[in-house]
Amino acid sequence: MTAVEFEQSLTQHIPPLELSLPLQSLWWDAKGNWKKAHDLIDHLEDLKSAHIHAYLHRKEGDLWNALYWYNRAKQFEFQGELEEEWKSLLDKYI
């Protein structure tokens, strides 16, 4: 799946079946369901999930928790707008 196809899938009611849990998390976040996005990755330990987890806590406004997850993901805190970070995560992990 390409990033364009991913973004086109946002018109649907459920994410495409082939998406990994981290990408499903980004999908639900884009649909405005932060809780579902967070619940999908809250228990995962891999670096990709930790990176998306960091973004979600940054979006929530919980910067301390976001920094914890950026550290777990071995990533620097994103310095741009939330929309830019979402797009960069999609481009990186699609």
C-alpha positions in Angstrom: 0.0 0.0 0.0 1.2 3.5 -0.8 0.8 6.6 1.3 -1.7 7.9 -1.2 -3.8 4.7 -1.0 -3.6 4.9 2.8 -4.9 8.4 2.8 -7.7 7.4 0.3 -8.7 4.6 2.6 -9.6 7.2 5.2 -13.0 7.6 3.5 -13.9 4.1 4.7 -15.4 3.1 8.0 -12.7 0.5 8.9 -8.9 0.4 8.1 -7.7 -1.9 5.3 -7.1 -5.4 6.6 -3.4 -5.5 5.5 -2.4 -2.6 7.8 0.0 -3.4 10.7 -1.2 -2.3 14.2 1.0 0.8 14.1 -0.4 1.9 10.8 -4.0 1.1 12.0 -3.2 3.4 14.9 -2.2 6.2 12.5 -5.4 5.5 10.5 -7.7 5.7 13.6 -5.9 8.9 14.7 -6.6 10.5 11.3 -10.2 9.5 11.7 -10.3 11.4 15.0 -10.4 8.5 17.3 -7.3 9.1 19.5 -8.4 6.5 22.1 -8.7 3.7 19.6 -5.3 4.7 18.1 -3.7 4.7 21.5 -5.3 1.4 22.6 -3.9 -0.4 19.5 -0.3 0.4 20.4 -0.3 0.9 24.1 0.9 -2.6 24.8 3.4 -2.9 21.9 7.2 -2.7 22.5 8.7 -2.3 19.1 10.4 0.9 18.0 7.8 1.8 15.3 4.9 1.5 17.8 6.9 3.5 20.4 7.4 6.3 17.8 3.7 6.5 17.0 2.9 6.2 20.7 5.2 9.3 21.3 3.3 11.2 18.6 -0.1 10.3 20.1 1.0 11.6 23.6 2.4 14.8 22.0 -1.0 15.3 20.3 -2.7 14.7 23.6 -0.6 17.4 25.2 1.2 15.0 27.6 4.7 16.1 26.7 6.4 14.3 29.5 4.9 11.0 28.4 5.6 11.8 24.7 9.3 12.4 25.6 9.4 9.0 27.3 8.1 7.3 24.2 10.4 9.3 21.8 13.3 8.0 24.0 11.9 4.4 23.8 11.7 4.8 20.0 15.2 6.1 19.8 13.9 9.2 18.1 14.2 13.0 18.7 11.1 14.9 19.7 9.4 16.2 16.5 9.7 20.0 16.3 7.0 20.7 13.6 3.2 20.8 13.5 1.3 17.6 14.5 0.0 17.3 10.9 3.6 17.3 9.7 4.6 14.6 12.2 1.6 12.4 11.3 2.6 12.6 7.6 6.3 11.9 8.4 5.3 8.8 10.4 3.1 7.6 7.5 5.9 8.2 5.0 8.4 6.5 7.2 6.4 3.4 8.1 4.1 2.7 5.2 
